[in-house]
């Protein structure tokens, strides 16, 4: 179902359905009342991907109806940021007459920001001639910049990536009275709904405001939560397995002058093994795990959720902050965590309006008489 066909007045109705579903799924775990964080009903997405449809001398952005599979031309993307919509129109007009830029082009990806920067990635069925593509792309970029757009262009095809200058944007987010700077890299995960992301960051900050000790963070990405939570904890040890996300996180720490966060390229399972003394890792030679005073663990896993070993390891912590993007895997993890912890806070973050997707945040606190095995 395309967002452009849905009236804004339907937003509250679909949100009520999500709240009801979350309440039902959390009832077996005695969860408290849900704190609801609403999205803007339009122009909330900062990144999106579109297929490109060629029709003789014309070409269009298209998406496919998930139910009927019919092709739908997208002239205006209601969910996308205003900047994205402007660039969509400008790109089609610029690419249409260019044989070099349009040949074998099948997808356009947009990454936009509140700061006004953007990266547009042109994805091809076959690698274009690099010299020719670069010449035409540089001209297109300069034409866009002459119109006031701070944009960069990338070409991607099998075993080829052509980057004009750089492949990232610099985002600025206002979070609880401070401006934070984030480098966001092309083809790397970032939260798509910027307004909800800010609300998630502020919720995490509020939830941990009385902390005195250190924090263990798993799945830190580009440091999205790390930069914020550094205010509330003495030290943070954060892990992430994706190399380019780790590099972005390291940059973001320096850019924001944060010196109490240590980021290690490591999976959650490997981190668990290191903490439990099962394995030793050279990358942790300079990290003294026993010097950390951890009472709180923060996790933001992928849709697959947490593995069993990590979930059981988390039972030893006084507080667990769990950001979930998949209700099914969350409930599976809660079957273990509920044995030792109580859900003290439950938040619904409407990251994807007009869909069935539920994103939520939980604060779990260790039961007073719980015995960790």
C-alpha positions as CSV (number, residue, x, y, z in Angstrom):
1,X,0.0,0.0,0.0
2,X,1.5,3.3,-1.0
3,X,1.8,6.1,1.5
4,X,0.7,8.7,-1.0
5,X,-2.7,7.1,-1.2
6,X,-3.4,7.2,2.6
7,X,-5.1,10.2,4.1
8,X,-3.3,11.8,7.1
9,X,-6.5,11.3,9.2
10,X,-5.8,7.5,9.1
11,X,-2.6,7.9,11.1
12,X,-4.3,7.8,14.6
13,X,-6.3,4.8,13.6
14,X,-3.3,2.7,12.6
15,X,-1.4,3.8,15.6
16,X,-4.2,2.6,17.9
17,X,-4.0,-0.8,16.2
18,X,-0.3,-1.0,16.9
19,X,-0.8,0.0,20.6
20,X,-3.5,-2.7,20.9
21,X,-1.2,-5.3,19.4
22,X,1.7,-4.4,21.6
23,X,-0.5,-4.5,24.7
24,X,-1.7,-8.0,23.8
25,X,1.8,-9.3,23.1
26,X,3.3,-7.8,26.3
27,X,0.4,-8.9,28.6
28,X,2.0,-12.3,29.5
29,X,5.1,-10.4,30.7
30,X,3.0,-8.0,33.0
31,X,4.2,-5.0,31.2
32,X,3.2,-1.5,32.4
33,X,1.2,1.0,30.4
34,X,2.7,1.9,27.0
35,X,4.3,5.3,26.5
36,X,3.5,6.3,22.9
37,X,5.8,8.3,20.7
38,X,4.0,9.5,17.6
39,X,5.6,10.1,14.3
40,X,5.0,13.1,12.0
41,X,2.3,11.8,9.6
42,X,4.2,13.1,6.5
43,X,7.8,13.9,5.5
44,X,9.4,11.8,8.2
45,X,11.7,9.5,6.2
46,X,15.2,10.7,5.6
47,X,16.3,7.8,3.4
48,X,14.5,5.7,0.7
49,X,15.1,3.5,-2.3
50,X,13.2,3.6,-5.6
51,X,13.3,1.4,-8.7
52,X,13.7,3.3,-11.9
53,X,11.3,2.5,-14.8
54,X,12.4,3.3,-18.4
55,X,9.7,4.1,-20.9
56,X,11.3,5.0,-24.2
57,X,12.8,8.5,-23.6
58,X,11.1,8.9,-20.2
59,X,12.0,7.4,-16.8
60,X,10.3,7.4,-13.5
61,X,10.7,6.6,-9.8
62,X,8.5,3.6,-9.1
63,X,7.5,1.3,-6.2
64,X,5.5,-1.8,-6.2
65,X,2.2,-2.4,-4.3
66,X,3.1,-5.1,-1.8
67,X,-0.3,-6.8,-2.2
68,X,-1.1,-6.5,-5.9
69,X,2.6,-6.2,-7.1
70,X,1.5,-3.5,-9.5
71,X,4.0,-0.9,-10.5
72,X,3.2,2.6,-9.2
73,X,4.9,5.8,-10.5
74,X,6.1,7.9,-7.6
75,X,6.0,11.6,-8.5
76,X,5.7,12.7,-4.8
77,X,6.7,10.5,-1.9
78,X,4.6,11.7,1.1
79,X,6.8,9.8,3.6
80,X,10.0,11.3,2.3
81,X,11.6,14.5,3.6
82,X,11.0,17.7,1.7
83,X,14.6,17.7,0.5
84,X,14.2,14.2,-0.8
85,X,11.1,15.1,-2.8
86,X,12.9,18.1,-4.3
87,X,15.9,16.0,-5.3
88,X,13.7,13.3,-6.8
89,X,12.3,15.8,-9.2
90,X,15.7,17.3,-10.0
91,X,17.3,14.0,-10.6
92,X,14.7,12.7,-13.1
93,X,14.9,15.9,-15.1
94,X,18.8,15.8,-15.1
95,X,19.1,12.1,-15.9
96,X,16.5,11.8,-18.6
97,X,18.6,13.5,-21.3
98,X,21.9,11.9,-20.3
99,X,22.6,8.6,-22.1
100,X,25.6,7.9,-19.8
101,X,23.7,8.4,-16.5
102,X,20.5,6.6,-17.5
103,X,21.8,3.5,-19.4
104,X,21.2,0.4,-17.3
105,X,20.2,2.5,-14.3
106,X,17.7,0.5,-12.3
107,X,17.6,2.1,-8.8
108,X,18.0,5.5,-7.0
109,X,18.8,5.7,-3.3
110,X,18.4,8.9,-1.3
111,X,20.0,9.7,2.0
112,X,19.0,13.1,3.3
113,X,19.5,15.0,6.6
114,X,18.1,17.7,8.8
115,X,21.4,19.5,8.2
116,X,20.6,19.9,4.5
117,X,23.2,17.4,3.1
118,X,22.3,14.5,0.9
119,X,23.9,11.6,-0.9
120,X,22.2,10.1,-4.0
121,X,23.3,6.6,-5.1
122,X,22.7,5.5,-8.7
123,X,22.6,1.7,-9.0
124,X,23.2,0.0,-12.3
125,X,22.7,-3.4,-13.8
126,X,26.1,-3.2,-15.4
127,X,29.1,-1.1,-14.4
128,X,29.3,2.1,-16.4
129,X,32.5,3.5,-18.0
130,X,34.1,5.1,-15.0
131,X,35.7,8.0,-16.8
132,X,32.6,8.9,-18.7
133,X,30.3,8.4,-15.7
134,X,32.4,10.5,-13.5
135,X,32.5,13.4,-16.0
136,X,28.7,13.5,-16.3
137,X,28.1,13.0,-12.6
138,X,30.4,15.8,-11.6
139,X,28.5,18.1,-14.0
140,X,25.2,17.0,-12.5
141,X,26.4,17.5,-9.0
142,X,27.7,21.0,-9.8
143,X,24.3,21.8,-11.4
144,X,22.5,20.7,-8.3
145,X,24.9,22.6,-6.0
146,X,24.3,25.7,-8.2
147,X,20.6,25.4,-7.2
148,X,21.5,25.3,-3.5
149,X,21.6,21.5,-2.9
150,X,24.5,20.2,-0.8
151,X,24.6,16.9,-2.5
152,X,27.1,14.2,-3.5
153,X,26.7,11.3,-6.1
154,X,27.7,7.7,-6.0
155,X,27.5,4.9,-8.6
156,X,27.2,1.3,-7.6
157,X,27.2,-1.8,-9.7
158,X,28.6,-5.3,-9.4
159,X,32.2,-5.1,-8.1
160,X,32.3,-1.3,-8.8
161,X,31.7,1.8,-6.7
162,X,32.4,5.3,-8.1
163,X,32.3,8.0,-5.5
164,X,32.4,11.7,-6.3
165,X,34.5,13.1,-3.3
166,X,32.9,11.2,-0.4
167,X,30.2,8.7,0.4
168,X,28.6,10.1,3.5
169,X,26.5,12.9,5.0
170,X,27.1,14.9,8.2
171,X,23.9,15.0,10.2
172,X,23.1,17.3,13.2
173,X,20.5,16.2,15.7
174,X,19.2,18.3,18.6
175,X,18.9,16.0,21.6
176,X,17.8,17.3,25.0
177,X,19.4,20.7,24.6
178,X,22.6,19.6,22.8
179,X,23.5,19.4,19.2
180,X,25.1,16.1,18.2
181,X,27.0,15.5,15.0
182,X,26.7,12.1,13.2
183,X,28.5,10.9,10.1
184,X,26.1,8.6,8.1
185,X,27.6,6.5,5.4
186,X,26.0,5.4,2.2
187,X,24.6,1.8,2.3
188,X,25.0,1.7,6.0
189,X,22.2,1.5,8.6
190,X,20.8,4.7,10.0
191,X,17.4,5.3,11.6
192,X,15.1,6.4,8.7
193,X,12.6,8.4,10.8
194,X,14.7,11.3,12.2
195,X,11.9,12.7,14.4
196,X,11.3,9.3,16.1
197,X,15.1,8.7,16.3
198,X,15.4,11.9,18.4
199,X,12.6,10.8,20.6
200,X,14.2,7.4,21.1
201,X,17.5,9.0,22.1
202,X,15.8,11.3,24.5
203,X,13.9,8.4,26.0
204,X,17.1,6.4,26.5
205,X,18.7,9.5,28.1
206,X,15.8,10.0,30.5
207,X,15.6,6.3,31.3
208,X,19.2,6.2,32.4
209,X,19.5,9.6,34.0
210,X,20.3,8.4,37.5
211,X,23.2,6.1,36.4
212,X,26.5,6.4,38.2
213,X,28.4,3.3,36.9
214,X,29.6,2.1,33.5
215,X,27.5,0.8,30.6
216,X,27.9,-2.2,28.2
217,X,26.3,-1.5,24.8
218,X,25.8,-4.2,22.1
219,X,25.0,-3.4,18.5
220,X,26.0,0.3,18.7
221,X,26.0,1.0,15.0
222,X,27.5,4.4,14.2
223,X,27.2,5.4,17.8
224,X,23.6,6.6,17.5
225,X,22.8,5.9,21.2
226,X,26.4,5.9,22.5
227,X,26.9,9.6,21.9
228,X,23.8,10.4,24.0
229,X,24.3,7.9,26.8
230,X,27.9,9.1,27.3
231,X,26.3,11.9,29.4
232,X,24.8,9.5,31.9
233,X,27.6,6.9,32.5
234,X,31.1,7.1,33.7
235,X,32.4,4.9,30.9
236,X,30.8,2.9,28.0
237,X,32.2,-0.2,26.3
238,X,30.3,-0.6,23.0
239,X,30.5,-3.3,20.3
240,X,29.6,-3.4,16.7
241,X,30.5,-6.0,14.0
242,X,30.1,-3.9,10.8
243,X,33.4,-2.3,9.9
244,X,32.1,0.9,8.3
245,X,29.7,1.5,11.2
246,X,32.6,1.2,13.6
247,X,34.6,3.7,11.6
248,X,31.7,6.1,11.6
249,X,31.2,5.7,15.3
250,X,34.9,6.4,16.0
251,X,34.6,9.5,13.9
252,X,31.5,10.6,15.7
253,X,33.1,10.3,19.1
254,X,35.9,12.6,18.0
255,X,33.6,15.1,16.3
256,X,31.5,15.4,19.5
257,X,34.6,15.5,21.8
258,X,33.4,12.4,23.7
259,X,36.2,10.5,25.5
260,X,34.5,8.1,27.8
261,X,33.3,5.6,25.1
262,X,35.4,2.7,23.8
263,X,34.1,1.0,20.7
264,X,35.3,-2.5,19.7
265,X,34.6,-4.3,16.4
266,X,33.0,-7.4,17.8
267,X,29.8,-9.4,17.6
268,X,27.5,-9.7,20.6
269,X,28.3,-13.4,20.8
270,X,32.0,-12.7,20.9
271,X,31.6,-10.0,23.5
272,X,29.6,-12.5,25.7
273,X,32.4,-15.0,25.3
274,X,35.0,-12.5,26.3
275,X,33.1,-11.3,29.3
276,X,32.5,-14.9,30.5
277,X,36.2,-15.8,29.9
278,X,35.4,-18.4,27.3
279,X,37.6,-16.8,24.6
280,X,40.4,-14.2,24.4
281,X,40.6,-11.7,21.6
282,X,43.6,-9.8,20.5
283,X,41.5,-6.8,19.7
284,X,40.7,-6.5,23.5
285,X,44.3,-6.7,24.7
286,X,44.2,-3.1,25.9
287,X,40.8,-3.4,27.4
288,X,40.6,-4.4,31.1
289,X,37.1,-5.9,31.3
290,X,37.3,-6.4,35.1
291,X,37.8,-2.6,35.6
292,X,34.3,-1.9,34.4
293,X,31.5,-1.6,36.9
294,X,28.5,-2.7,34.8
295,X,25.0,-2.7,36.2
296,X,23.3,-1.7,33.0
297,X,23.4,-3.2,29.5
298,X,21.9,-1.5,26.4
299,X,21.0,-3.6,23.4
300,X,19.6,-2.7,20.0
301,X,19.8,-5.9,18.0
302,X,18.7,-6.6,14.4
303,X,15.4,-8.2,13.5
304,X,16.7,-11.6,14.5
305,X,17.0,-10.5,18.1
306,X,19.5,-11.8,20.6
307,X,21.1,-15.2,20.6
308,X,20.4,-17.5,23.6
309,X,23.9,-17.2,25.1
310,X,23.8,-13.4,25.1
311,X,20.3,-13.3,26.4
312,X,21.3,-15.5,29.4
313,X,24.4,-13.4,30.0
314,X,22.2,-10.3,30.3
315,X,20.3,-11.8,33.2
316,X,23.2,-10.9,35.5
317,X,22.7,-7.1,34.9
318,X,20.6,-5.0,37.3
319,X,19.1,-3.0,34.4
320,X,18.5,-3.9,30.7
321,X,17.6,-1.3,28.1
322,X,16.2,-3.1,25.1
323,X,15.4,-1.4,21.8
324,X,13.5,-3.8,19.5
325,X,12.6,-3.6,15.9
326,X,10.9,-7.0,15.8
327,X,8.1,-7.9,18.2
328,X,8.5,-11.6,17.5
329,X,12.2,-11.9,18.4
330,X,11.6,-9.6,21.4
331,X,9.0,-11.9,22.9
332,X,11.2,-14.9,22.3
333,X,14.0,-13.1,24.3
334,X,11.6,-12.1,27.0
335,X,10.7,-15.7,27.7
336,X,14.2,-15.9,29.2
337,X,14.6,-12.4,30.6
338,X,11.2,-12.3,32.4
339,X,12.5,-15.1,34.7
340,X,14.9,-12.6,36.3
341,X,13.6,-9.2,35.3
342,X,10.5,-7.1,35.5
343,X,9.5,-4.7,32.7
344,X,9.4,-1.2,34.4
345,X,8.9,0.9,31.2
346,X,7.5,0.2,27.8
347,X,7.6,2.6,24.9
348,X,6.2,2.4,21.4
349,X,8.2,4.4,18.8
350,X,6.2,4.7,15.6
351,X,9.2,4.5,13.3
352,X,7.2,3.3,10.3
353,X,3.7,4.9,10.1
354,X,1.1,3.2,7.9
355,X,2.7,-0.2,8.3
356,X,2.4,-3.1,10.7
357,X,6.0,-2.5,11.9
358,X,6.4,-2.0,15.7
359,X,9.5,-0.5,17.2
360,X,9.6,-0.4,21.0
361,X,11.9,0.3,24.0
362,X,11.9,-1.5,27.3
363,X,13.5,-0.9,30.6
364,X,13.9,-4.2,32.5
365,X,14.9,-4.2,36.2
366,X,16.3,-7.2,38.1
367,X,13.8,-8.8,40.5
368,X,14.8,-8.3,44.2
369,X,14.9,-12.1,44.9
370,X,16.1,-13.2,41.6
371,X,19.0,-15.6,41.6
372,X,21.1,-15.6,38.4
373,X,22.2,-19.1,37.4
